[in-house]
Amino acid sequence: MAVRVLSSEKSHRSNVPSVAISPKLRRATFNKLAYDLLSRKYGKKVEYAQILVDDEQKGIFWVKPAEKDTYDCKSLDSPSANTRSLTIGVLLTEFNWSLKETSRYKIEWDDELRAGKVDTSQRLDPEKEGNKVLKV
């Protein structure tokens, strides 16, 4: 007998701090663990953030918690009780983003920059057939 546990794909998505990038909506959505990580490291709930890039580290960006009056910060929206989202149209343009589907990436805290670091070469979910591969 081969018994197995049936589990929804969604439950596997929430076991690591991650960011879902939706090119169609031009938004990054942080799961609960990612938002909790940013808030814990920042010392309070994150309401605003800056997007940082380094020309020497292609495909990597940082989400730096910020105050409302910080230069070029964006407001985090609350699409649900457990997630936050951020407009990232400028980032997609900067990276020449070619993926058409939503894709997920791990977010880790970078102590030096005091920001969440996302490496887009380390995709968490498999690419769907027929979509372009991200080239940065």
VMD Tcl script that builds the backbone (N, CA, C; Angstrom):
set m [mol new atoms 408]
animate dup $m
set s [atomselect $m all]
$s set {name element resname resid chain x y z} {
  {N N MET 1 A 0.850 -1.171 0.000}
  {CA C MET 1 A 0.000 0.000 0.000}
  {C C MET 1 A 0.902 1.243 0.000}
  {N N ALA 2 A 0.544 2.234 -0.824}
  {CA C ALA 2 A 1.299 3.492 -0.903}
  {C C ALA 2 A 0.395 4.647 -0.490}
  {N N VAL 3 A 0.448 4.988 0.767}
  {CA C VAL 3 A -0.377 6.060 1.314}
  {C C VAL 3 A 0.409 7.366 1.234}
  {N N ARG 4 A -0.282 8.432 0.867}
  {CA C ARG 4 A 0.364 9.739 0.804}
  {C C ARG 4 A -0.595 10.812 1.304}
  {N N VAL 5 A -0.053 11.915 1.699}
  {CA C VAL 5 A -0.848 13.029 2.192}
  {C C VAL 5 A -1.170 13.947 1.030}
  {N N LEU 6 A -2.440 14.286 0.882}
  {CA C LEU 6 A -2.845 15.268 -0.113}
  {C C LEU 6 A -2.684 16.648 0.496}
  {N N SER 7 A -2.043 17.512 -0.237}
  {CA C SER 7 A -1.777 18.841 0.270}
  {C C SER 7 A -1.914 19.827 -0.871}
  {N N SER 8 A -2.472 20.973 -0.561}
  {CA C SER 8 A -2.594 21.982 -1.612}
  {C C SER 8 A -1.234 22.602 -1.870}
  {N N GLU 9 A -0.992 23.015 -3.098}
  {CA C GLU 9 A 0.261 23.654 -3.479}
  {C C GLU 9 A 0.484 24.916 -2.659}
  {N N LYS 10 A -0.599 25.590 -2.308}
  {CA C LYS 10 A -0.505 26.841 -1.574}
  {C C LYS 10 A 0.182 26.656 -0.226}
  {N N SER 11 A -0.057 25.534 0.447}
  {CA C SER 11 A 0.552 25.330 1.757}
  {C C SER 11 A 2.067 25.248 1.661}
  {N N HIS 12 A 2.588 24.768 0.553}
  {CA C HIS 12 A 4.034 24.686 0.379}
  {C C HIS 12 A 4.642 26.057 0.095}
  {N N ARG 13 A 3.850 26.981 -0.343}
  {CA C ARG 13 A 4.343 28.311 -0.665}
  {C C ARG 13 A 4.643 29.134 0.581}
  {N N SER 14 A 4.035 28.795 1.686}
  {CA C SER 14 A 4.131 29.649 2.856}
  {C C SER 14 A 5.184 29.200 3.863}
  {N N ASN 15 A 6.031 28.236 3.527}
  {CA C ASN 15 A 6.995 27.741 4.499}
  {C C ASN 15 A 8.337 28.465 4.436}
  {N N VAL 16 A 8.475 29.448 3.586}
  {CA C VAL 16 A 9.720 30.211 3.465}
  {C C VAL 16 A 9.364 31.675 3.173}
  {N N PRO 17 A 10.124 32.634 3.746}
  {CA C PRO 17 A 9.849 34.035 3.394}
  {C C PRO 17 A 10.076 34.238 1.899}
  {N N SER 18 A 9.044 34.670 1.197}
  {CA C SER 18 A 9.176 34.786 -0.252}
  {C C SER 18 A 8.418 35.985 -0.804}
  {N N VAL 19 A 8.822 36.328 -2.029}
  {CA C VAL 19 A 8.221 37.436 -2.764}
  {C C VAL 19 A 7.723 36.884 -4.089}
  {N N ALA 20 A 6.463 37.150 -4.404}
  {CA C ALA 20 A 5.911 36.771 -5.703}
  {C C ALA 20 A 5.940 38.010 -6.598}
  {N N ILE 21 A 6.561 37.879 -7.744}
  {CA C ILE 21 A 6.648 38.993 -8.689}
  {C C ILE 21 A 5.652 38.754 -9.817}
  {N N SER 22 A 4.737 39.689 -9.966}
  {CA C SER 22 A 3.714 39.599 -10.999}
  {C C SER 22 A 3.968 40.671 -12.058}
  {N N PRO 23 A 4.500 40.254 -13.220}
  {CA C PRO 23 A 4.745 41.249 -14.268}
  {C C PRO 23 A 3.454 41.875 -14.807}
  {N N LYS 24 A 2.394 41.101 -14.816}
  {CA C LYS 24 A 1.118 41.613 -15.328}
  {C C LYS 24 A 0.601 42.760 -14.446}
  {N N LEU 25 A 0.682 42.570 -13.125}
  {CA C LEU 25 A 0.221 43.602 -12.188}
  {C C LEU 25 A 1.313 44.613 -11.846}
  {N N ARG 26 A 2.557 44.278 -12.222}
  {CA C ARG 26 A 3.719 45.107 -11.934}
  {C C ARG 26 A 3.873 45.330 -10.427}
  {N N ARG 27 A 3.724 44.202 -9.686}
  {CA C ARG 27 A 3.771 44.260 -8.233}
  {C C ARG 27 A 4.592 43.110 -7.673}
  {N N ALA 28 A 5.163 43.342 -6.504}
  {CA C ALA 28 A 5.805 42.290 -5.717}
  {C C ALA 28 A 4.925 42.079 -4.496}
  {N N THR 29 A 4.574 40.827 -4.222}
  {CA C THR 29 A 3.742 40.512 -3.070}
  {C C THR 29 A 4.552 39.673 -2.093}
  {N N PHE 30 A 4.615 40.134 -0.860}
  {CA C PHE 30 A 5.376 39.472 0.198}
  {C C PHE 30 A 4.452 38.566 0.993}
  {N N ASN 31 A 4.846 37.287 1.159}
  {CA C ASN 31 A 4.011 36.417 1.980}
  {C C ASN 31 A 4.168 36.805 3.449}
  {N N LYS 32 A 3.394 36.182 4.322}
  {CA C LYS 32 A 3.394 36.536 5.745}
  {C C LYS 32 A 4.783 36.423 6.350}
  {N N LEU 33 A 5.501 35.349 6.044}
  {CA C LEU 33 A 6.834 35.169 6.612}
  {C C LEU 33 A 7.796 36.268 6.143}
  {N N ALA 34 A 7.681 36.680 4.903}
  {CA C ALA 34 A 8.540 37.744 4.374}
  {C C ALA 34 A 8.224 39.073 5.050}
  {N N TYR 35 A 6.936 39.373 5.173}
  {CA C TYR 35 A 6.546 40.637 5.818}
  {C C TYR 35 A 6.956 40.632 7.288}
  {N N ASP 36 A 6.774 39.500 7.963}
  {CA C ASP 36 A 7.186 39.386 9.367}
  {C C ASP 36 A 8.699 39.569 9.509}
  {N N LEU 37 A 9.466 39.000 8.590}
  {CA C LEU 37 A 10.926 39.152 8.604}
  {C C LEU 37 A 11.310 40.631 8.479}
  {N N LEU 38 A 10.751 41.323 7.495}
  {CA C LEU 38 A 11.053 42.740 7.300}
  {C C LEU 38 A 10.666 43.568 8.531}
  {N N SER 39 A 9.491 43.311 9.075}
  {CA C SER 39 A 9.014 44.069 10.237}
  {C C SER 39 A 9.861 43.793 11.475}
  {N N ARG 40 A 10.201 42.539 11.706}
  {CA C ARG 40 A 11.007 42.159 12.877}
  {C C ARG 40 A 12.390 42.816 12.809}
  {N N LYS 41 A 13.013 42.746 11.649}
  {CA C LYS 41 A 14.358 43.313 11.498}
  {C C LYS 41 A 14.337 44.841 11.514}
  {N N TYR 42 A 13.270 45.422 11.019}
  {CA C TYR 42 A 13.128 46.884 11.003}
  {C C TYR 42 A 12.768 47.418 12.386}
  {N N GLY 43 A 12.125 46.586 13.177}
  {CA C GLY 43 A 11.758 46.977 14.539}
  {C C GLY 43 A 10.330 47.449 14.694}
  {N N LYS 44 A 9.597 47.500 13.608}
  {CA C LYS 44 A 8.176 47.866 13.640}
  {C C LYS 44 A 7.545 47.480 12.308}
  {N N LYS 45 A 6.223 47.584 12.242}
  {CA C LYS 45 A 5.534 47.229 11.002}
  {C C LYS 45 A 6.022 48.119 9.854}
  {N N VAL 46 A 6.255 47.479 8.720}
  {CA C VAL 46 A 6.742 48.205 7.547}
  {C C VAL 46 A 5.548 48.725 6.755}
  {N N GLU 47 A 5.521 50.035 6.558}
  {CA C GLU 47 A 4.457 50.652 5.769}
  {C C GLU 47 A 4.976 51.213 4.451}
  {N N TYR 48 A 6.285 51.517 4.409}
  {CA C TYR 48 A 6.913 52.085 3.222}
  {C C TYR 48 A 8.247 51.397 2.990}
  {N N ALA 49 A 8.688 51.389 1.729}
  {CA C ALA 49 A 9.971 50.760 1.411}
  {C C ALA 49 A 10.570 51.389 0.160}
  {N N GLN 50 A 11.880 51.301 0.078}
  {CA C GLN 50 A 12.616 51.685 -1.122}
  {C C GLN 50 A 13.052 50.413 -1.830}
  {N N ILE 51 A 13.201 50.499 -3.135}
  {CA C ILE 51 A 13.769 49.394 -3.919}
  {C C ILE 51 A 15.197 49.800 -4.259}
  {N N LEU 52 A 16.152 48.948 -3.914}
  {CA C LEU 52 A 17.563 49.219 -4.167}
  {C C LEU 52 A 18.110 48.202 -5.158}
  {N N VAL 53 A 19.004 48.638 -6.032}
  {CA C VAL 53 A 19.693 47.742 -6.964}
  {C C VAL 53 A 21.174 48.100 -6.964}
  {N N ASP 54 A 21.993 47.157 -7.388}
  {CA C ASP 54 A 23.435 47.353 -7.516}
  {C C ASP 54 A 23.809 46.911 -8.927}
  {N N ASP 55 A 24.357 47.825 -9.720}
  {CA C ASP 55 A 24.694 47.508 -11.109}
  {C C ASP 55 A 25.702 46.376 -11.229}
  {N N GLU 56 A 26.465 46.119 -10.173}
  {CA C GLU 56 A 27.463 45.045 -10.202}
  {C C GLU 56 A 26.875 43.688 -9.841}
  {N N GLN 57 A 25.664 43.670 -9.310}
  {CA C GLN 57 A 25.007 42.413 -8.924}
  {C C GLN 57 A 23.707 42.276 -9.706}
  {N N LYS 58 A 23.810 41.802 -10.919}
  {CA C LYS 58 A 22.658 41.696 -11.812}
  {C C LYS 58 A 21.612 40.731 -11.257}
  {N N GLY 59 A 20.370 41.118 -11.374}
  {CA C GLY 59 A 19.270 40.253 -10.966}
  {C C GLY 59 A 19.000 40.229 -9.475}
  {N N ILE 60 A 19.691 41.064 -8.723}
  {CA C ILE 60 A 19.475 41.132 -7.276}
  {C C ILE 60 A 18.911 42.506 -6.943}
  {N N PHE 61 A 17.901 42.512 -6.072}
  {CA C PHE 61 A 17.381 43.777 -5.574}
  {C C PHE 61 A 17.093 43.662 -4.087}
  {N N TRP 62 A 16.985 44.793 -3.442}
  {CA C TRP 62 A 16.706 44.847 -2.016}
  {C C TRP 62 A 15.444 45.656 -1.790}
  {N N VAL 63 A 14.702 45.264 -0.760}
  {CA C VAL 63 A 13.530 46.009 -0.322}
  {C C VAL 63 A 13.883 46.557 1.052}
  {N N LYS 64 A 14.085 47.862 1.122}
  {CA C LYS 64 A 14.543 48.496 2.354}
  {C C LYS 64 A 13.388 49.213 3.037}
  {N N PRO 65 A 12.989 48.756 4.238}
  {CA C PRO 65 A 11.945 49.460 4.976}
  {C C PRO 65 A 12.313 50.925 5.169}
  {N N ALA 66 A 11.323 51.790 5.093}
  {CA C ALA 66 A 11.578 53.229 5.158}
  {C C ALA 66 A 10.408 53.947 5.826}
  {N N GLU 67 A 10.634 55.204 6.108}
  {CA C GLU 67 A 9.589 56.070 6.633}
  {C C GLU 67 A 8.926 56.803 5.466}
  {N N LYS 68 A 7.750 57.323 5.700}
  {CA C LYS 68 A 6.960 57.964 4.642}
  {C C LYS 68 A 7.714 59.082 3.927}
  {N N ASP 69 A 8.525 59.826 4.651}
  {CA C ASP 69 A 9.218 60.967 4.051}
  {C C ASP 69 A 10.579 60.614 3.443}
  {N N THR 70 A 10.924 59.329 3.381}
  {CA C THR 70 A 12.186 58.894 2.787}
  {C C THR 70 A 12.126 59.056 1.272}
  {N N TYR 71 A 13.263 59.464 0.693}
  {CA C TYR 71 A 13.335 59.699 -0.742}
  {C C TYR 71 A 12.885 58.478 -1.544}
  {N N ASP 72 A 11.973 58.696 -2.459}
  {CA C ASP 72 A 11.495 57.708 -3.423}
  {C C ASP 72 A 11.040 56.380 -2.811}
  {N N CYS 73 A 10.381 56.474 -1.669}
  {CA C CYS 73 A 9.848 55.236 -1.081}
  {C C CYS 73 A 8.444 54.983 -1.621}
  {N N LYS 74 A 8.051 53.737 -1.551}
  {CA C LYS 74 A 6.738 53.306 -2.031}
  {C C LYS 74 A 5.924 52.790 -0.847}
  {N N SER 75 A 4.639 52.950 -0.925}
  {CA C SER 75 A 3.744 52.468 0.113}
  {C C SER 75 A 3.452 50.981 -0.093}
  {N N LEU 76 A 3.451 50.220 0.990}
  {CA C LEU 76 A 3.063 48.819 0.916}
  {C C LEU 76 A 1.552 48.723 1.084}
  {N N ASP 77 A 0.900 48.014 0.174}
  {CA C ASP 77 A -0.536 47.793 0.244}
  {C C ASP 77 A -0.806 46.477 0.964}
  {N N SER 78 A -2.034 46.322 1.454}
  {CA C SER 78 A -2.438 45.102 2.153}
  {C C SER 78 A -3.532 44.382 1.372}
  {N N PRO 79 A -3.152 43.539 0.384}
  {CA C PRO 79 A -4.186 42.830 -0.371}
  {C C PRO 79 A -4.932 41.791 0.463}
  {N N SER 80 A -4.308 41.342 1.566}
  {CA C SER 80 A -4.978 40.431 2.498}
  {C C SER 80 A -4.376 40.654 3.880}
  {N N ALA 81 A -4.924 39.981 4.872}
  {CA C ALA 81 A -4.427 40.137 6.242}
  {C C ALA 81 A -3.001 39.622 6.385}
  {N N ASN 82 A -2.591 38.696 5.540}
  {CA C ASN 82 A -1.289 38.051 5.690}
  {C C ASN 82 A -0.239 38.458 4.664}
  {N N THR 83 A -0.556 39.326 3.734}
  {CA C THR 83 A 0.413 39.695 2.698}
  {C C THR 83 A 0.496 41.208 2.551}
  {N N ARG 84 A 1.574 41.642 1.937}
  {CA C ARG 84 A 1.752 43.048 1.574}
  {C C ARG 84 A 2.274 43.082 0.145}
  {N N SER 85 A 1.949 44.148 -0.571}
  {CA C SER 85 A 2.434 44.250 -1.951}
  {C C SER 85 A 2.996 45.642 -2.208}
  {N N LEU 86 A 3.829 45.710 -3.254}
  {CA C LEU 86 A 4.573 46.910 -3.564}
  {C C LEU 86 A 4.648 47.073 -5.078}
  {N N THR 87 A 4.461 48.274 -5.571}
  {CA C THR 87 A 4.596 48.555 -7.000}
  {C C THR 87 A 6.064 48.441 -7.400}
  {N N ILE 88 A 6.343 47.688 -8.489}
  {CA C ILE 88 A 7.728 47.473 -8.903}
  {C C ILE 88 A 7.934 47.675 -10.408}
  {N N GLY 89 A 7.104 48.486 -11.026}
  {CA C GLY 89 A 7.239 48.708 -12.464}
  {C C GLY 89 A 8.619 49.180 -12.872}
  {N N VAL 90 A 9.219 50.088 -12.117}
  {CA C VAL 90 A 10.553 50.606 -12.427}
  {C C VAL 90 A 11.590 49.484 -12.340}
  {N N LEU 91 A 11.445 48.602 -11.368}
  {CA C LEU 91 A 12.372 47.471 -11.219}
  {C C LEU 91 A 12.280 46.533 -12.426}
  {N N LEU 92 A 11.071 46.224 -12.855}
  {CA C LEU 92 A 10.893 45.337 -14.007}
  {C C LEU 92 A 11.536 45.939 -15.256}
  {N N THR 93 A 11.405 47.242 -15.412}
  {CA C THR 93 A 12.036 47.924 -16.542}
  {C C THR 93 A 13.555 47.880 -16.406}
  {N N GLU 94 A 14.060 48.150 -15.219}
  {CA C GLU 94 A 15.511 48.137 -14.955}
  {C C GLU 94 A 16.114 46.773 -15.276}
  {N N PHE 95 A 15.400 45.708 -14.926}
  {CA C PHE 95 A 15.889 44.346 -15.124}
  {C C PHE 95 A 15.552 43.793 -16.512}
  {N N ASN 96 A 14.866 44.556 -17.352}
  {CA C ASN 96 A 14.412 44.044 -18.651}
  {C C ASN 96 A 13.678 42.714 -18.457}
  {N N TRP 97 A 12.755 42.708 -17.547}
  {CA C TRP 97 A 12.043 41.498 -17.138}
  {C C TRP 97 A 11.332 40.867 -18.320}
  {N N SER 98 A 11.584 39.580 -18.569}
  {CA C SER 98 A 10.981 38.923 -19.724}
  {C C SER 98 A 9.947 37.864 -19.355}
  {N N LEU 99 A 9.905 37.466 -18.096}
  {CA C LEU 99 A 8.892 36.474 -17.700}
  {C C LEU 99 A 7.502 37.083 -17.805}
  {N N LYS 100 A 6.551 36.284 -18.221}
  {CA C LYS 100 A 5.172 36.749 -18.350}
  {C C LYS 100 A 4.308 36.279 -17.181}
  {N N GLU 101 A 4.772 35.252 -16.481}
  {CA C GLU 101 A 3.996 34.659 -15.391}
  {C C GLU 101 A 4.504 35.156 -14.040}
  {N N THR 102 A 3.668 35.000 -13.032}
  {CA C THR 102 A 4.077 35.302 -11.669}
  {C C THR 102 A 5.109 34.274 -11.235}
  {N N SER 103 A 6.155 34.733 -10.581}
  {CA C SER 103 A 7.223 33.846 -10.129}
  {C C SER 103 A 7.594 34.210 -8.687}
  {N N ARG 104 A 8.090 33.209 -7.940}
  {CA C ARG 104 A 8.392 33.408 -6.515}
  {C C ARG 104 A 9.883 33.267 -6.244}
  {N N TYR 105 A 10.348 34.089 -5.296}
  {CA C TYR 105 A 11.760 34.118 -4.931}
  {C C TYR 105 A 11.891 34.262 -3.421}
  {N N LYS 106 A 12.915 33.641 -2.877}
  {CA C LYS 106 A 13.201 33.737 -1.453}
  {C C LYS 106 A 13.700 35.140 -1.134}
  {N N ILE 107 A 13.340 35.634 0.045}
  {CA C ILE 107 A 13.858 36.907 0.520}
  {C C ILE 107 A 14.611 36.644 1.818}
  {N N GLU 108 A 15.808 37.212 1.913}
  {CA C GLU 108 A 16.646 37.064 3.097}
  {C C GLU 108 A 17.049 38.451 3.580}
  {N N TRP 109 A 17.327 38.566 4.869}
  {CA C TRP 109 A 17.720 39.859 5.419}
  {C C TRP 109 A 19.203 40.106 5.174}
  {N N ASP 110 A 19.528 41.296 4.710}
  {CA C ASP 110 A 20.905 41.732 4.500}
  {C C ASP 110 A 21.218 42.748 5.601}
  {N N ASP 111 A 22.039 42.330 6.577}
  {CA C ASP 111 A 22.353 43.202 7.714}
  {C C ASP 111 A 23.083 44.473 7.293}
  {N N GLU 112 A 23.937 44.368 6.294}
  {CA C GLU 112 A 24.727 45.528 5.870}
  {C C GLU 112 A 23.829 46.639 5.331}
  {N N LEU 113 A 22.865 46.284 4.488}
  {CA C LEU 113 A 21.967 47.284 3.904}
  {C C LEU 113 A 20.694 47.491 4.724}
  {N N ARG 114 A 20.501 46.650 5.719}
  {CA C ARG 114 A 19.271 46.681 6.527}
  {C C ARG 114 A 18.039 46.616 5.619}
  {N N ALA 115 A 18.052 45.593 4.763}
  {CA C ALA 115 A 16.994 45.434 3.765}
  {C C ALA 115 A 16.816 43.958 3.423}
  {N N GLY 116 A 15.651 43.625 2.896}
  {CA C GLY 116 A 15.405 42.276 2.404}
  {C C GLY 116 A 16.036 42.109 1.029}
  {N N LYS 117 A 16.806 41.046 0.848}
  {CA C LYS 117 A 17.525 40.806 -0.403}
  {C C LYS 117 A 16.831 39.710 -1.201}
  {N N VAL 118 A 16.619 39.972 -2.488}
  {CA C VAL 118 A 15.976 39.018 -3.387}
  {C C VAL 118 A 16.902 38.769 -4.572}
  {N N ASP 119 A 17.222 37.501 -4.798}
  {CA C ASP 119 A 18.057 37.105 -5.937}
  {C C ASP 119 A 17.151 36.432 -6.958}
  {N N THR 120 A 16.910 37.098 -8.088}
  {CA C THR 120 A 15.964 36.576 -9.076}
  {C C THR 120 A 16.522 35.415 -9.898}
  {N N SER 121 A 17.763 35.033 -9.655}
  {CA C SER 121 A 18.289 33.833 -10.319}
  {C C SER 121 A 17.942 32.574 -9.523}
  {N N GLN 122 A 17.376 32.751 -8.338}
  {CA C GLN 122 A 17.035 31.635 -7.451}
  {C C GLN 122 A 15.513 31.504 -7.320}
  {N N ARG 123 A 14.889 31.074 -8.372}
  {CA C ARG 123 A 13.430 30.947 -8.392}
  {C C ARG 123 A 12.966 29.771 -7.531}
  {N N LEU 124 A 11.897 29.969 -6.760}
  {CA C LEU 124 A 11.372 28.918 -5.885}
  {C C LEU 124 A 10.385 27.989 -6.582}
  {N N ASP 125 A 9.632 28.527 -7.521}
  {CA C ASP 125 A 8.639 27.710 -8.211}
  {C C ASP 125 A 9.136 27.380 -9.615}
  {N N PRO 126 A 8.728 26.237 -10.149}
  {CA C PRO 126 A 9.194 25.869 -11.489}
  {C C PRO 126 A 8.561 26.767 -12.551}
  {N N GLU 127 A 9.327 27.026 -13.584}
  {CA C GLU 127 A 8.815 27.835 -14.687}
  {C C GLU 127 A 7.790 27.025 -15.473}
  {N N LYS 128 A 6.715 27.674 -15.854}
  {CA C LYS 128 A 5.700 27.008 -16.660}
  {C C LYS 128 A 6.188 26.911 -18.100}
  {N N GLU 129 A 5.811 25.834 -18.742}
  {CA C GLU 129 A 6.218 25.640 -20.129}
  {C C GLU 129 A 5.707 26.754 -21.019}
  {N N GLY 130 A 6.531 27.135 -21.986}
  {CA C GLY 130 A 6.104 28.136 -22.958}
  {C C GLY 130 A 6.416 29.563 -22.562}
  {N N ASN 131 A 7.023 29.770 -21.393}
  {CA C ASN 131 A 7.384 31.112 -20.977}
  {C C ASN 131 A 8.865 31.333 -21.127}
  {N N LYS 132 A 9.238 32.572 -21.330}
  {CA C LYS 132 A 10.644 32.905 -21.507}
  {C C LYS 132 A 11.393 32.751 -20.188}
  {N N VAL 133 A 12.658 32.458 -20.290}
  {CA C VAL 133 A 13.526 32.384 -19.126}
  {C C VAL 133 A 14.027 33.790 -18.822}
  {N N LEU 134 A 14.102 34.118 -17.542}
  {CA C LEU 134 A 14.596 35.426 -17.135}
  {C C LEU 134 A 16.068 35.531 -17.443}
  {N N LYS 135 A 16.444 36.572 -18.155}
  {CA C LYS 135 A 17.863 36.829 -18.469}
  {C C LYS 135 A 18.207 38.203 -17.980}
  {N N VAL 136 A 19.059 38.250 -16.954}
  {CA C VAL 136 A 19.486 39.542 -16.408}
  {C C VAL 136 A 20.987 39.657 -16.459}
}
mol reanalyze $m
mol bondsrecalc $m
mol representation Tube
mol addrep $m
